[in-house]
Amino acid sequence: MRIVARVVALGGVLVAVAPPAEAQYPQRREGFWIGFGLGYGSANITCDSCNSGPRTGGVTAFLKLGGTPSRNLLIGGAINGWSHSGGGATETIGNVTASLFYYPVAASGLFLSGGLGFSSYNVDTSPSITGTGWGFTAGVGYDVRVGRNVSLTPVANFVYGGVGELGLSGGGGTFATGWKQNVVDFGLGVTFH
């Protein structure tokens, strides 16, 4: 919960400094861009033989990069990850997507994001439990300019995966079928435009 408090506090600071920073550094988007960040997210899973349990908190991370075909649109790829450790095991959820980042107003830092690609699940038990299927992401964020080509970027994302079948490593058989997972996360990143 400490990370949530820090993200909320940092968000408050960003709201206070955003107007002066934007006046000094107007929004510019051109060429190659890259961004990365950390945050907090809660995950939930369901499967054919299990009910939806309580949401589980964990650390999130993201990496995104691509090109800029227009001032309103960024095209690229994104990796979103979530991890939780407990009971001697680490559980991870990840999505790799082809993504769009749309800025409804070119002069603003507000953007909507969406991506479609692959999702994975892993628990590092012995034998490990793994699966891969389709996935998508949807989110919203805001680029707060702190330099000519640098922004602090708070984001909120919904990450979904329809993994399907989870297997045990080493040919150990099927662990679960109908596996679906989702993560709601809040993070803060740095974007280089």
C-alpha positions in Angstrom: 0.0 0.0 0.0 3.0 2.3 0.4 3.5 2.4 -3.3 -0.1 3.4 -3.8 0.3 6.3 -1.4 3.5 7.4 -3.2 1.8 7.3 -6.6 -1.2 9.3 -5.3 1.2 11.9 -3.7 3.2 12.1 -6.9 0.0 12.5 -8.9 -1.0 15.5 -6.7 2.4 17.1 -7.2 2.0 16.6 -11.0 -1.4 18.3 -11.0 0.2 21.3 -9.2 3.2 21.7 -11.5 1.6 20.7 -14.8 0.3 24.1 -15.9 3.6 26.0 -15.4 5.6 23.2 -17.0 3.3 23.0 -20.1 3.5 26.8 -20.5 7.3 26.5 -20.6 7.5 23.3 -22.7 4.7 22.9 -25.2 3.6 19.5 -26.4 5.6 18.2 -29.3 5.4 14.8 -30.8 7.6 13.7 -33.8 9.9 10.9 -34.8 10.9 8.0 -32.5 9.6 7.9 -28.9 10.2 5.6 -25.9 8.7 5.4 -22.4 8.9 3.3 -19.3 7.6 3.3 -15.8 6.5 1.5 -12.6 3.3 1.4 -10.6 0.8 -0.6 -8.6 -1.9 -2.9 -9.9 -4.5 -5.4 -8.8 -5.1 -8.6 -10.7 -7.9 -11.1 -10.9 -8.2 -14.5 -12.5 -11.0 -16.9 -13.5 -10.9 -20.4 -15.0 -13.3 -23.2 -15.8 -12.7 -24.9 -12.5 -12.2 -21.9 -10.3 -14.3 -18.9 -9.2 -13.2 -15.3 -9.4 -11.3 -14.7 -6.2 -10.3 -11.4 -4.5 -8.1 -9.0 -6.4 -4.4 -9.4 -5.6 -2.1 -6.4 -5.5 1.3 -6.3 -7.0 4.0 -4.2 -8.7 3.5 -3.2 -12.4 5.9 -2.0 -15.0 5.6 -0.9 -18.6 7.8 -0.2 -21.7 6.5 1.4 -24.8 8.2 2.6 -28.0 7.4 3.5 -31.6 7.0 6.2 -34.2 4.9 9.3 -34.7 2.9 9.4 -38.0 1.0 12.6 -36.8 0.9 15.0 -33.9 -2.3 13.2 -32.7 -1.2 9.6 -33.1 1.7 7.4 -31.9 2.1 3.9 -33.2 4.3 1.3 -31.6 4.5 -1.6 -29.3 4.0 -2.0 -25.5 4.9 -4.4 -22.8 2.8 -4.4 -19.6 3.8 -6.6 -16.6 2.4 -7.3 -13.2 4.1 -9.4 -10.4 3.2 -10.6 -7.0 5.3 -12.6 -4.6 3.9 -14.6 -1.7 3.9 -18.1 -0.2 7.4 -18.8 -1.7 6.3 -18.2 -5.3 6.2 -15.3 -7.7 3.2 -14.9 -9.9 3.5 -12.8 -13.1 1.1 -11.6 -15.8 2.4 -9.9 -19.0 1.0 -8.5 -22.2 2.9 -7.7 -25.4 0.8 -5.6 -27.8 0.9 -3.6 -31.0 -0.5 -0.3 -29.7 -1.9 3.1 -30.6 -1.7 6.2 -28.5 -4.3 8.8 -29.6 -4.1 12.5 -28.4 -7.6 14.0 -29.1 -6.1 17.5 -28.9 -2.6 17.8 -30.3 -1.7 20.7 -28.0 -2.7 18.7 -24.9 -0.8 15.8 -23.2 -4.0 13.7 -22.6 -4.0 10.4 -24.5 -6.0 7.3 -24.9 -4.2 4.0 -25.6 -5.2 0.6 -26.9 -3.4 -2.5 -28.0 -3.9 -6.0 -29.2 -1.5 -8.9 -28.9 -0.4 -11.7 -26.6 -0.8 -12.4 -22.9 1.1 -14.7 -20.6 0.8 -16.1 -17.1 3.5 -17.8 -15.0 4.0 -19.0 -11.4 7.5 -20.1 -10.6 6.6 -23.2 -8.5 8.1 -26.6 -9.1 6.9 -27.6 -11.7 6.1 -24.1 -12.9 2.6 -23.2 -14.2 2.6 -21.3 -17.5 0.3 -20.3 -20.4 0.1 -17.9 -23.3 -2.9 -16.6 -25.2 -4.4 -13.5 -26.7 -4.6 -10.2 -24.9 -5.4 -6.5 -25.1 -4.7 -3.3 -23.2 -6.7 -0.1 -22.9 -5.7 3.0 -21.0 -5.5 6.7 -20.4 -2.5 8.9 -19.6 -1.2 12.4 -19.6 2.3 13.7 -20.7 3.4 16.4 -18.3 6.3 18.2 -20.1 9.3 18.7 -17.9 11.7 19.3 -20.7 11.7 20.0 -24.5 11.5 16.2 -25.3 10.8 14.7 -21.9 7.6 14.1 -20.1 6.5 12.6 -16.8 3.6 10.3 -17.7 1.0 9.2 -15.2 -1.1 6.3 -16.6 -4.1 4.1 -15.8 -4.4 0.8 -17.7 -6.7 -2.2 -18.0 -4.7 -5.3 -19.1 -6.7 -8.4 -20.2 -5.6 -11.9 -21.2 -7.6 -14.8 -22.5 -4.8 -17.4 -21.9 -7.0 -20.4 -22.2 -5.0 -23.5 -21.0 -2.3 -23.4 -18.3 0.2 -26.2 -18.3 2.7 -27.6 -15.9 6.3 -27.4 -17.2 8.2 -30.5 -18.2 5.2 -32.1 -19.8 3.3 -32.4 -16.5 -0.1 -31.9 -18.1 -2.9 -29.4 -17.8 -3.2 -27.2 -14.7 -6.4 -25.2 -15.7 -8.6 -24.5 -18.7 -10.6 -21.4 -19.6 -8.0 -19.2 -17.9 -8.8 -15.4 -18.1 -6.9 -12.7 -16.3 -7.0 -8.9 -15.9 -5.0 -6.2 -14.2 -6.0 -2.7 -13.3 -2.9 -0.6 -12.8 -1.8 3.0 -12.0 1.7 4.0 -12.8 4.1 6.8 -13.4 6.6 6.8 -16.3 9.1 8.9 -18.2 8.5 9.4 -22.0 11.2 10.6 -24.4 9.6 12.2 -27.5 
